[in-house]
Amino acid sequence: MRYPGDYAVIVVGAGHAGLEAALACARLGLPTLLLTMNLDTIGKMSCNPAIGGPGKSQLVRELDALGGEMARAADATFLQLKMLNLSKGPAVHSLRAQSDRAEYARYMKRLVETTPALDVKQAEVTDLIMDGPAFQGVKTKMGFEYYAKSLVLTTGTFLRGEIFIGLESMPAGRAGEFPAGALTASLHTLGIRTGRLKTGTTPRLDRRSIDFSRIQTEPGLEERHFFSFETTGSLRPQQPCYIVRTNAATHKIILANLDRSPLYQGLINAVGPRYCPSIEDKVVRFADKESHQLFLEPEGADTTEMYTQGFSSSLPYDVQLAALRTIPGLEKVEIMRPAYAIAYDFIYPEQLDRSLKIKALTGVYTAGQLNGTSGYEEAAVQGFVAGVNAARFVQGQEPFVLTREESYIGTLIDDLITKEIREPYRMLTSRSEYRLFLRQDNAEDRLLARGRELGLISAARRERYQQSRDRIDREKTRLQEFKITPQPQVVEILAGLGEKLTAPASGYALLRRQKINLAGLRRLGYTPAEELTPPEAEKLEIEIKYESFLAEVTLQIQQARAAENCKLPPELDYTALSGLRKEAREKLQKTRPETIGQAARLAGVNPADIAVLLVWLHARSGR
Ligand SMILES: Cc1cc2nc3c(=O)[nH]c(=O)nc-3n(C[C@H](O)[C@H](O)[C@H](O)COP(=O)(O)OP(=O)(O)OC[C@H]3O[C@@H](n4cnc5c(N)ncnc54)[C@H](O)[C@@H]3O)c2cc1C
């Protein structure tokens, strides 16, 4: 049966990818339909209710600068905020929020239900309706057909999902939820190749059964930092997190029960995330380690459930309980939900182009866990890019593409489409060659103009950004004009900071030194003309301290841009190009990179192959 009325875009899935995709399309004014299997699980955080952390806070801030929602939702619903890695360089400073799981999901549900041009309906999509390679609509399990011009698929861990607790397994998209059984077959009929991945989650503990007097408390952040550049006001009241450690007795129980682990019995035929190993993996792989740190984190203000970060497992329930009860403070702990592992289908992301469109099809975009990634933030940013591009396709506009040089989002997508992803991909700061430039503090400098071009950033926001930027730049000028001479009092204060001054210097020059910050300069008599917010002060210090490094990175970026601007024709037949090595020819023919830069990043393509491509391009252009 055909639904009366067509949409411009259909988004399948209301997880973190689907929400950003649907909101972007609707905010761009297109009639959008969000279809999801259960309206009660919109915006649900499947694993730890936490947003941000290394590599991920950068993604969230970038999404905010482009006009996405996740940052605002995280600011509105956190239980605790922390700034991680402050003892390291600014490239890895990362904001992390422990979120209230239920409040976050309510925020997102309320938002999609009140966004104009966006319809939200409960249904399981089982088939794509195509005209050859061109998308027409989707069919649901109830036999309903919805038609639209483009589609964004964001099915998360649901495609033929199967969960494992000990030697028990059952079909499920997440614990307690149906899997999506049919859609994979529909993708296969269209020639889309899929693989199998797995991930796991940890037990949720009852806080009433924990002896907090015996465990270490972790308080939240005191300074005002938020994910969204738009959030103002004071911090919400925060809840503490806690730290406990496993010990020899915990490890003994785990090792004695490996024969009841589906992982170790080879029951899960899928690849798991390397950077998020289960507790049984950690105990086996790092056998010389006497103990592993676990964080106990609140799941919400209205629940007694506590998340056990670091104890992801697929061991049976009784083993999980016995192992946890060996930990001081957890002797009487009760598990409210056991840990479990889940295996699911994903599509090999090298089948996508930079706009997240499936290359072989027209009007079909994919995002999130379905593309082989793991994590809410990775899902959300892809959802945004896929949603924007599904909308631009309908509007007949050029695809919106972000590059490695300007963003972690571009880095993530480039990695997905050029590296053969065969294990869950998670963002890490080490994945970027430009990480000193791609910081969380300067995401607006890098991307606000792109968000404005898209039409998702208001003039008022752009104005607010410009005022902040001007304040920082004015302060830089004042710092250059502020001169400090080596008088005895100054020398004494500087000695206290571990620094020396033998000749007059500007405040700007002193701020370049590692041990001197704005607070130190104030002690030397400097007062800013205008009070900077903590994020503005942070940005000012970083820009001055790392000026020469940043200049070097900028040069590298200019060189990389030249390679990115060098486009390869989509119809190029690599099998007919002489001079390419066999491996490179096959890889290029299969992957069809869009630029010389992308071709150079393909595994199996070396500089000699790139030289052949450049010679061919030059000959073709007659130069
Ligand atoms: C057990 C478990 C453990 C995890 N552990 C970690 C971890 O340790 N670290 C980490 O970073 N990430 C972890 N994740 C991953 C994290 O939850 C996901 O990366 C993130 O939620 C992906 O977002 P998404 O939008 O792609 O998909 P999801 O959040 O999974 O949302 C998928 C949505 O699609 C809908 N849907 C699916 N199929 C259909 C269909 N056919 N028709 C209609 N609707 C459909 C579902 O109802 C759901 O709303 C874990 C996930 C699970 C389930």
The ligand as an SDF file (V2000), in Angstrom:
LIG
                    3D

 53 58  0  0  0  0  0  0  0  0999 V2000
   25.9530   -3.2240   22.9150 C   0  0  0  0  0  0  0  0  0  0  0  0
   26.5590   -2.0020   22.3340 C   0  0  0  0  0  0  0  0  0  0  0  0
   27.7790   -1.5980   22.7830 C   0  0  0  0  0  0  0  0  0  0  0  0
   28.3970   -0.4780   22.2700 C   0  0  0  0  0  0  0  0  0  0  0  0
   29.5870   -0.0920   22.7610 N   0  0  0  0  0  0  0  0  0  0  0  0
   30.1680    1.0380   22.3260 C   0  0  0  0  0  0  0  0  0  0  0  0
   31.3790    1.5020   22.8830 C   0  0  0  0  0  0  0  0  0  0  0  0
   31.9440    0.8800   23.7560 O   0  0  0  0  0  0  0  0  0  0  0  0
   31.9270    2.6360   22.4210 N   0  0  0  0  0  0  0  0  0  0  0  0
   31.3300    3.3430   21.4410 C   0  0  0  0  0  0  0  0  0  0  0  0
   31.8470    4.3780   21.0510 O   0  0  0  0  0  0  0  0  0  0  0  0
   30.1860    2.9270   20.8970 N   0  0  0  0  0  0  0  0  0  0  0  0
   29.5990    1.8000   21.3280 C   0  0  0  0  0  0  0  0  0  0  0  0
   28.4450    1.3700   20.7890 N   0  0  0  0  0  0  0  0  0  0  0  0
   28.0500    1.9950   19.6110 C   0  0  0  0  0  0  0  0  0  0  0  0
   27.1540    3.1790   19.6900 C   0  0  0  0  0  0  0  0  0  0  0  0
   26.0250    2.8580   20.4140 O   0  0  0  0  0  0  0  0  0  0  0  0
   26.8590    3.4400   18.2690 C   0  0  0  0  0  0  0  0  0  0  0  0
   28.0580    3.7450   17.6030 O   0  0  0  0  0  0  0  0  0  0  0  0
   25.9190    4.5520   17.9840 C   0  0  0  0  0  0  0  0  0  0  0  0
   24.7730    4.4540   18.7390 O   0  0  0  0  0  0  0  0  0  0  0  0
   25.6330    4.4680   16.5190 C   0  0  0  0  0  0  0  0  0  0  0  0
   24.6490    5.3670   16.1650 O   0  0  0  0  0  0  0  0  0  0  0  0
   23.7520    5.0740   14.9300 P   0  0  0  0  0  0  0  0  0  0  0  0
   22.8740    6.2500   14.7770 O   0  0  0  0  0  0  0  0  0  0  0  0
   24.5980    4.6750   13.7980 O   0  0  0  0  0  0  0  0  0  0  0  0
   22.9140    3.7840   15.3180 O   0  0  0  0  0  0  0  0  0  0  0  0
   22.0050    3.4230   16.5700 P   0  0  0  0  0  0  0  0  0  0  0  0
   22.2130    4.3680   17.6850 O   0  0  0  0  0  0  0  0  0  0  0  0
   22.2240    1.9850   16.8020 O   0  0  0  0  0  0  0  0  0  0  0  0
   20.5450    3.6610   16.0080 O   0  0  0  0  0  0  0  0  0  0  0  0
   20.0180    2.8720   14.9700 C   0  0  0  0  0  0  0  0  0  0  0  0
   18.5780    3.2670   14.7580 C   0  0  0  0  0  0  0  0  0  0  0  0
   18.1050    2.6710   13.5820 O   0  0  0  0  0  0  0  0  0  0  0  0
   16.8210    2.1070   13.8050 C   0  0  0  0  0  0  0  0  0  0  0  0
   16.6780    1.0420   12.8110 N   0  0  0  0  0  0  0  0  0  0  0  0
   17.5440    0.0410   12.5560 C   0  0  0  0  0  0  0  0  0  0  0  0
   17.1190   -0.7030   11.5120 N   0  0  0  0  0  0  0  0  0  0  0  0
   15.9650   -0.1540   11.0970 C   0  0  0  0  0  0  0  0  0  0  0  0
   15.0310   -0.4690   10.0790 C   0  0  0  0  0  0  0  0  0  0  0  0
   15.2350   -1.4880    9.2490 N   0  0  0  0  0  0  0  0  0  0  0  0
   13.9320    0.2880    9.9440 N   0  0  0  0  0  0  0  0  0  0  0  0
   13.7080    1.3440   10.7670 C   0  0  0  0  0  0  0  0  0  0  0  0
   14.5610    1.7050   11.7540 N   0  0  0  0  0  0  0  0  0  0  0  0
   15.6740    0.9650   11.9120 C   0  0  0  0  0  0  0  0  0  0  0  0
   16.8690    1.6610   15.2570 C   0  0  0  0  0  0  0  0  0  0  0  0
   15.5790    1.5190   15.7770 O   0  0  0  0  0  0  0  0  0  0  0  0
   17.6450    2.8260   15.8720 C   0  0  0  0  0  0  0  0  0  0  0  0
   16.7970    3.9040   16.1520 O   0  0  0  0  0  0  0  0  0  0  0  0
   27.7790    0.2410   21.2720 C   0  0  0  0  0  0  0  0  0  0  0  0
   26.5420   -0.1700   20.7980 C   0  0  0  0  0  0  0  0  0  0  0  0
   25.9340   -1.2890   21.3380 C   0  0  0  0  0  0  0  0  0  0  0  0
   24.5940   -1.7100   20.8290 C   0  0  0  0  0  0  0  0  0  0  0  0
  1  2  1  0
  2  3  1  0
  2 52  2  0
  3  4  2  0
  4  5  1  0
  4 50  1  0
  5  6  2  0
  6  7  1  0
  6 13  1  0
  7  8  2  0
  7  9  1  0
  9 10  1  0
 10 11  2  0
 10 12  1  0
 12 13  2  0
 13 14  1  0
 14 15  1  0
 14 50  1  0
 15 16  1  0
 16 17  1  0
 16 18  1  0
 18 19  1  0
 18 20  1  0
 20 21  1  0
 20 22  1  0
 22 23  1  0
 23 24  1  0
 24 25  2  0
 24 26  1  0
 24 27  1  0
 27 28  1  0
 28 29  2  0
 28 30  1  0
 28 31  1  0
 31 32  1  0
 32 33  1  0
 33 34  1  0
 33 48  1  0
 34 35  1  0
 35 36  1  0
 35 46  1  0
 36 37  1  0
 36 45  1  0
 37 38  2  0
 38 39  1  0
 39 40  1  0
 39 45  2  0
 40 41  1  0
 40 42  2  0
 42 43  1  0
 43 44  2  0
 44 45  1  0
 46 47  1  0
 46 48  1  0
 48 49  1  0
 50 51  2  0
 51 52  1  0
 52 53  1  0
M  END
$$$$
